[in-house]
Amino acid sequence: MGSEIIVLPVIFGTVFGIYYLYISARNRERLALIEKGADANIFYSKNRRITPVWKVITLNLALLCIGIGLGIFLANLFIYSLNMKEDVAYPGTIFLMAGVGLLVGFFITKNLDKAA
């Protein structure tokens, strides 16, 4: 009964912990490079062009939604044409096609980084 109250702080604590570890690890890495005498400009290099994050997120989200839609459609086909059980067809094809969509998104993103 009281577990609903604990879930939200645990989620926020996890997000804060991941962010804190990211910032502290980045800081330690930069301090180690400064101690060795490396130039700090490697963190702000203008030569390397990368794809903006919003394009990658939008592309992957779109392909994920397309994969889920295809998974539902294929599951419906499997149920009515092959007489599969709904308990197996829907989750299996939805997760399979969502994974395929994310994999396609990964390869397209890799090609976007090469082209940019």
C-alpha positions in Angstrom: 0.0 0.0 0.0 2.8 2.4 0.8 4.9 1.4 -2.2 3.3 4.0 -4.4 4.8 6.7 -2.2 8.3 5.3 -2.6 8.3 4.8 -6.4 8.5 8.5 -7.3 11.4 9.4 -5.0 13.3 6.3 -6.3 12.8 7.4 -9.9 14.0 10.9 -9.2 16.9 9.6 -7.1 18.0 7.3 -9.9 17.9 10.1 -12.5 19.8 12.4 -10.1 22.4 9.6 -9.4 23.0 9.0 -13.1 23.4 12.7 -13.8 25.7 13.2 -10.8 27.9 10.2 -11.9 28.1 11.6 -15.4 29.2 15.1 -14.2 31.7 13.8 -11.7 33.2 11.3 -14.1 33.6 14.1 -16.7 35.2 16.4 -14.2 37.7 13.7 -13.1 38.6 13.0 -16.7 39.2 16.6 -17.4 41.3 17.1 -14.2 43.4 14.1 -15.1 44.1 15.5 -18.6 45.0 18.9 -17.1 47.4 17.2 -14.7 49.1 15.5 -17.6 49.4 18.8 -19.4 46.9 18.1 -22.2 45.2 21.0 -23.9 41.6 21.6 -22.8 40.6 22.6 -26.3 39.9 18.9 -27.2 36.6 19.3 -25.4 35.6 22.2 -27.6 36.8 21.1 -31.0 35.0 22.9 -33.9 36.4 20.6 -36.5 34.2 17.6 -35.8 30.6 18.0 -37.1 28.0 15.7 -35.6 24.3 15.3 -36.1 22.2 17.3 -33.7 20.7 15.3 -30.9 17.1 16.4 -31.7 17.4 14.8 -35.2 18.6 11.5 -33.8 15.9 11.4 -31.1 13.2 12.3 -33.6 14.5 9.7 -36.1 14.7 6.9 -33.5 11.3 7.8 -32.0 9.7 7.8 -35.5 11.2 4.4 -36.4 10.2 3.0 -33.0 6.6 4.0 -33.5 6.7 2.6 -37.1 8.1 -0.6 -35.7 5.4 -0.9 -33.0 2.7 -0.2 -35.6 4.1 -2.8 -37.9 4.3 -5.2 -35.0 0.6 -4.8 -34.2 -0.4 -5.2 -37.8 1.7 -8.3 -38.2 0.3 -9.8 -35.0 -3.2 -9.2 -36.2 -2.3 -11.0 -39.5 -0.7 -13.9 -37.5 -3.8 -14.2 -35.3 -6.3 -14.3 -38.1 -4.4 -16.1 -40.8 -2.2 -18.5 -38.8 -4.6 -18.9 -35.8 -1.9 -18.0 -33.4 -2.7 -17.2 -29.8 -3.1 -13.5 -29.0 -1.0 -13.8 -25.9 2.0 -14.8 -28.0 1.5 -12.9 -31.2 1.1 -9.4 -29.9 4.0 -9.1 -27.5 6.3 -11.1 -29.7 5.8 -9.2 -32.9 5.6 -5.8 -31.2 8.9 -6.2 -29.4 10.5 -7.8 -32.5 9.5 -5.0 -34.8 10.3 -2.2 -32.3 13.8 -3.7 -31.9 14.1 -3.8 -35.7 13.0 -0.2 -35.9 15.6 0.9 -33.3 18.3 -1.1 -35.1 17.5 0.6 -38.4 17.6 3.9 -36.6 21.0 3.1 -35.3 22.4 2.4 -38.7 20.7 5.5 -40.2 22.1 7.6 -37.4 25.6 6.2 -38.0 25.3 7.2 -41.7 24.1 10.7 -40.8 27.2 11.2 -38.7 29.4 10.2 -41.6 27.5 12.5 -44.0 27.6 15.5 -41.7 
